Amino acid sequence: MYKIRNVSKKKKSMKLSIVIPVYNVEDYIRGTLDSIYNQKVDEQCFEVIVVNDGTPDNSMKIVKEFAATHQNLTIINQENQGLSAARNAGIKVAKGVYIWVVDSDDSITENSISEILAILEKYHDVDMFCFDHYEKRGDNLMATSLFTKPSYQKYYGEIHDGYFYCRKLPTGVSQKFLFRRGFLQENQLEFTPGIYHEDQDFLIRCYTKAKRILPLKNVWYVYNIRECGSITSTFKIKRFHDLLWIINNFRRLSDETDDVNVRTILEEGVFSLTYGLLKSKYKDVEEYRVFLSNHVKQLKHLLLSSYFKSIRKNSLGKSWRLFRTII
């Protein structure tokens, strides 16, 4: 169970809740919070919820320095349960009309909160906003587009449902989305605890429920890509078992629905994640080769069946990926 500390009083016009899980980030959390509190914004319009996920380092000492001077900062303490459970705990107590999950080793861009608040004044019933972000590698900062194809960039500023955007907007990370809190509550959407690739799992399920998604050509987030070691040193077989669990769960949900659009979104998820497993860069790692040999027949069946179950969303590129994988 978690306990609430430094709970702020209910504020008027609480538009935005920023949820930040914290675990072993004492080298980064100050930069994250500085990027939020260095902005000239009325703190009654947004709140920051820091979830202490049982961090053993000095991260919370830094957070408490900010809590001492910012009344809109709430601290939740819980035993270590992982990123998904921490996000869920923060969302549960959030008061904002919209939720923004921010990782504790990333940052947000200058003036992003004021720009977001202005957007929220204009739009009141959008289920999900999404926006561009920077990828930071050391001192290098590179802007990335929401859309992988230049031809899709015409959809910036257009509101469509999850079916329309399920292939045009790759899921990526949850941090480049704002979620209407009521939308999450009405559809009982939460992050699945205890798994890797929680964003892909969560966002595809959100797409099946979202009626109004608005992509914006604004860069509001800085995603810090930490330098990793070799492939073998960063390899975790659980990641692939979790992906297989997500794939099978999408197929289960697909089989349970009579809505053709919902089924197509889920089968798009099945196809892309299955293709990723079959073409993984880890194929030269012995433990992964064993995993693949144990599941290759199932994965090829899933890939083929998802292609036909999502026939309305197939393309020449997708057909080519199927051909080169099955053959």
C-alpha positions in Angstrom: 0.0 0.0 0.0 1.1 3.5 -0.5 0.9 6.6 1.7 0.4 10.1 0.5 2.7 12.9 1.7 2.6 16.6 1.1 -0.8 16.4 -0.5 -1.7 19.8 -2.0 -5.0 21.4 -1.3 -7.6 21.2 -4.1 -6.9 23.9 -6.6 -9.2 25.7 -8.9 -8.9 25.0 -12.7 -6.6 22.0 -12.3 -6.0 21.2 -15.9 -2.9 19.0 -15.9 -1.4 16.3 -13.7 2.2 15.3 -14.3 2.9 11.8 -12.9 6.6 11.0 -12.3 7.6 7.5 -11.0 10.9 7.6 -9.1 13.4 4.8 -8.7 17.2 5.1 -8.6 17.4 8.4 -10.5 19.3 10.7 -8.1 21.5 11.8 -11.0 18.5 12.9 -13.1 15.5 13.8 -11.0 16.7 17.3 -10.2 16.9 18.1 -13.9 13.4 16.6 -14.5 11.9 18.8 -11.8 13.9 21.9 -12.8 12.5 21.6 -16.3 9.0 21.7 -14.8 9.4 24.3 -12.1 11.6 26.7 -14.1 8.6 27.5 -16.2 6.6 30.6 -15.4 3.2 29.0 -15.0 0.5 29.5 -12.3 1.0 26.4 -10.1 -2.7 26.3 -9.4 -3.3 25.1 -12.9 -1.2 22.0 -12.7 0.1 19.5 -10.2 3.1 17.2 -10.0 2.7 13.7 -8.5 5.9 12.0 -7.6 5.6 8.3 -6.9 8.4 7.0 -4.8 8.6 3.4 -6.0 10.7 2.2 -3.0 13.8 3.9 -4.4 16.9 3.0 -2.3 19.0 6.0 -3.3 18.9 9.7 -2.5 16.3 10.6 -5.2 13.6 11.4 -2.7 15.8 13.7 -0.7 16.0 15.9 -3.9 12.2 15.6 -4.5 11.5 16.7 -0.9 13.6 19.9 -1.5 11.1 20.8 -4.3 8.1 19.8 -2.2 9.2 22.2 0.5 8.7 25.1 -1.9 6.0 24.0 -4.2 2.6 23.4 -2.8 1.4 21.6 -6.0 3.8 18.7 -5.5 2.4 15.5 -4.1 4.5 12.6 -2.9 3.3 9.0 -2.9 5.4 6.4 -1.1 5.0 2.7 -2.0 7.1 -0.5 -2.0 8.9 -1.2 -5.2 6.4 -2.5 -7.7 7.7 -1.3 -11.0 7.0 1.5 -13.5 3.5 0.5 -14.5 2.2 0.2 -10.9 3.9 3.5 -10.0 2.2 5.3 -12.9 -1.2 3.7 -12.0 -0.8 4.9 -8.4 -0.1 8.4 -9.5 -3.0 8.5 -12.0 -5.4 7.1 -9.3 -5.0 10.3 -7.1 -4.6 12.8 -10.0 -7.0 15.7 -10.1 -6.1 17.2 -13.5 -8.4 17.0 -16.4 -5.4 15.5 -18.4 -2.6 13.2 -17.4 1.0 13.4 -18.5 3.3 10.6 -17.5 6.9 11.9 -17.3 9.9 9.6 -16.7 12.3 10.8 -13.9 15.4 10.7 -16.1 13.8 12.8 -18.8 12.7 16.5 -19.0 10.1 18.7 -20.6 10.8 21.6 -22.9 10.7 25.3 -22.1 7.2 26.8 -22.1 5.7 23.3 -22.7 3.3 23.6 -19.8 2.0 27.0 -20.8 1.5 25.8 -24.3 -0.3 22.7 -23.1 -2.6 24.7 -20.9 -3.5 27.0 -23.8 -4.3 24.0 -25.9 -6.5 22.5 -23.2 -8.5 25.8 -23.0 -9.3 25.3 -26.7 -10.1 21.5 -26.7 -12.1 20.0 -23.9 -13.1 16.5 -25.1 -10.1 15.1 -26.9 -9.3 11.6 -25.5 -5.6 11.7 -26.4 -3.2 14.5 -27.5 0.1 13.4 -29.0 3.1 15.5 -29.9 6.7 15.5 -31.1 9.7 15.0 -28.9 13.5 15.3 -28.7 15.8 12.3 -28.4 18.8 13.2 -26.3 22.0 11.2 -26.6 24.7 12.7 -24.5 24.9 16.3 -25.7 23.1 15.6 -29.0 19.5 16.6 -29.3 17.4 15.4 -32.2 13.8 16.3 -32.9 11.6 13.3 -34.0 8.3 13.4 -35.8 5.1 11.6 -34.6 4.7 10.3 -38.1 7.1 7.9 -39.8 6.0 8.8 -43.3 6.2 12.4 -44.6 2.9 11.9 -46.4 1.2 11.4 -43.0 2.3 14.8 -41.7 -0.7 16.4 -43.2 -2.7 14.9 -40.3 -1.1 17.2 -37.7 -4.0 19.2 -36.1 -6.7 16.8 -37.3 -8.9 14.9 -34.9 -9.6 11.3 -35.8 -10.3 8.0 -33.8 -7.9 5.3 -32.8 -8.8 3.2 -35.9 -7.7 6.0 -38.2 -4.4 6.5 -36.4 -3.5 3.0 -35.4 -0.9 2.7 -38.2 -0.2 6.3 -38.9 0.9 7.0 -35.4 3.3 4.3 -34.1 2.8 3.8 -30.4 6.3 4.6 -29.2 6.3 5.9 -25.6 3.5 7.1 -23.4 5.3 10.2 -22.5 4.5 11.9 -25.8 0.8 11.6 -25.1 -1.7 13.5 -22.8 -4.6 11.4 -21.7 -7.9 12.7 -20.6 -8.4 11.4 -17.1 -12.1 10.7 -17.6 -11.2 8.7 -20.8 -8.9 6.4 -18.8 -11.5 6.0 -16.0 -14.5 5.4 -18.2 -12.6 2.6 -20.1 -10.7 1.2 -17.1 -7.4 1.7 -18.8 -4.3 1.1 -16.7 -0.7 0.1 -17.3 -0.2 -3.6 -16.9 2.1 -4.1 -13.9 5.1 -6.3 -14.0 5.8 -6.4 -17.7 8.3 -4.8 -20.1 7.0 -3.0 -23.2 4.1 -1.6 -21.1 3.7 1.4 -23.4 3.0 -0.6 -26.5 0.5 -2.7 -24.5 -1.2 0.3 -23.0 -1.3 2.5 -26.1 -2.8 -0.1 -28.4 -5.6 -0.7 -25.8 -6.1 3.1 -25.7 -6.4 3.2 -29.5 -9.3 0.7 -29.3 -11.3 3.1 -27.1 -10.2 6.5 -28.3 -12.8 8.4 -30.4 -10.8 11.7 -30.6 -7.0 11.7 -31.0 -5.2 15.0 -31.8 -1.6 15.0 -33.0 0.2 18.3 -32.6 3.3 19.7 -34.2 4.7 20.8 -30.8 7.9 19.5 -29.2 7.2 19.2 -25.5 9.3 16.3 -24.3 13.0 15.4 -24.1 13.6 11.6 -24.1 16.9 10.8 -22.5 18.5 7.8 -24.2 21.2 6.5 -21.9 24.2 4.9 -23.5 23.9 1.1 -23.1 26.5 -1.6 -23.2 26.7 -4.4 -25.8 23.7 -6.4 -26.9 24.5 -9.3 -24.7 25.0 -7.1 -21.6 21.6 -5.5 -22.0 19.8 -8.7 -23.0 16.8 -9.8 -20.8 14.9 -12.8 -22.0 11.9 -11.6 -19.9 11.3 -8.8 -22.4 10.5 -11.3 -25.1 8.3 -13.5 -23.0 6.4 -10.3 -22.0 6.0 -9.3 -25.7 4.6 -12.8 -26.4 2.2 -12.3 -23.5 1.1 -8.9 -24.9 0.6 -10.5 -28.4 -1.5 -13.3 -27.0 -3.6 -10.9 -24.9 -4.2 -8.7 -28.0 -5.4 -11.9 -29.8 -7.7 -12.8 -26.9 -9.2 -9.3 -26.9 -9.5 -9.5 -30.7 -11.4 -12.8 -30.5 -13.8 -11.4 -27.9 -14.9 -8.3 -29.8 -17.5 -8.0 -32.6 -16.3 -4.5 -33.5 -14.3 -4.8 -36.8 -12.3 -1.6 -36.2 -11.3 -2.7 -32.7 -10.3 -6.1 -34.0 -8.2 -4.4 -36.7 -6.4 -2.2 -34.2 -5.5 -5.2 -32.0 -4.5 -7.3 -35.0 -2.2 -4.5 -36.2 -0.6 -4.8 -32.7 -0.3 -8.5 -33.1 1.3 -8.2 -36.5 3.9 -5.5 -35.6 5.0 -7.1 -32.3 5.2 -10.6 -33.8 7.2 -9.3 -36.8 9.5 -7.6 -34.3 10.1 -10.9 -32.5 10.8 -12.8 -35.7 13.2 -10.2 -36.9 14.8 -9.3 -33.6 18.4 -8.0 -33.5 19.0 -10.5 -30.7 18.8 -13.5 -33.1 22.5 -14.1 -32.6 22.1 -14.4 -28.8 21.9 -18.1 -27.8 19.2 -17.7 -25.2 17.0 -15.8 -27.8 17.6 -18.4 -30.4 16.2 -21.0 -28.0 13.2 -18.8 -27.3 12.6 -18.3 -31.0 12.9 -22.0 -31.8 10.4 -22.8 -29.1 7.9 -20.3 -30.4 8.6 -19.8 -34.1 5.7 -21.9 -35.3 3.3 -20.1 -33.1 4.7 -16.7 -34.1 4.4 -17.4 -37.8 0.9 -18.5 -37.4 0.1 -15.3 -35.4 1.7 -13.2 -38.1 -0.2 -14.8 -40.9 -3.5 -14.9 -39.2 -3.2 -11.2 -38.0 -2.6 -10.2 -41.6 -5.9 -11.6 -42.7 -7.8 -10.5 -39.6 -6.7 -6.9 -40.3 -7.2 -7.0 -44.0 -8.6 -3.4 -44.1 -5.3 -2.0 -42.9 -2.9 -4.0 -45.1 -0.4 -2.3 -47.4 2.3 -3.3 -49.9 4.9 -2.8 -47.2 3.1 -5.0 -44.8 2.5 -7.7 -47.4 6.3 -7.6 -48.1 7.1 -8.0 -44.4 4.8 -11.0 -44.2 6.3 -12.6 -47.4 9.9 -12.2 -46.3 9.1 -13.6 -42.8 6.9 -16.6 -43.7 8.9 -17.6 -46.8 
